[in-house]
Amino acid sequence: MENDKLIESENMELLSFKHPLQNTWSFWMYTNTSKDWSENLVELTTFDTVEDYWSIYHHTKTPSELPIGQGYAVFKKGIRPMWEDPANEQGGRWLLTLDRKRAADLDNIWLYVVLILIGENLPHEEEICGVVVNIRAKCKVGVWMTNLKHEAANLEIGRKLKEQLPTKLRLGLHSHNTNQNIHSL
């Protein structure tokens, strides 16, 4: 009887074990109400384990279920998903553009990119700030980097990202300041 309780206790400990992530991440939502842009940006929660991310994933709408004008962001804790944040001022983003009608592709790409980022599966992780999905007629998923002057690192990030995505889409590297396309893959 005592052994059964010991085994049950050990099993409960195993069930409660969580898998830590290298970084703590914040999950943001852009609500697109009539307020000022920065007031529409809401940090919903933070997470630092695999299990906590999946809990968020299963309790939020997929990007394709969001109304036009809304969006999500997953950024390293302490970095706001806005160009004006000091971590983003000199940066840019690898941008994928999808037609809103391709809902399954949008949802899968969002999931893949978030998992790639939080799982630290890209080179030069210190250069990566986070990922944003914007819901428009043409939806955009963007991986934000901290400094465009680190060209070799940014290109390696883009190549590896494209290699890991489940579909063949064109990636464009854009500057936050000018929104011009600097490089395409």
Sequence and secondary structure as in RCSB ss.txt:
>XXXX:A:sequence
MENDKLIESENMELLSFKHPLQNTWSFWMYTNTSKDWSENLVELTTFDTVEDYWSIYHHTKTPSELPIGQGYAVF
KKGIRPMWEDPANEQGGRWLLTLDRKRAADLDNIWLYVVLILIGENLPHEEEICGVVVNIRAKCKVGVWMTNLKH
EAANLEIGRKLKEQLPTKLRLGLHSHNTNQNIHSL
>XXXX:A:secstr
 HHHHHHHHHHHHHHH   EEEEEEEEEEE   SS HHHHEEEEEEEEEHHHHHHHHHTS  GGGS TT EEEEE
ETT  SSTTSTTTTB EEEEEEEETT HHHHHHHHHHHHHHHHTT SS GGGEEEEEEE SSEEEEEEEESBTT 
HHHHHHHHHHHHHHSSS    EEEETTT  EEEE 
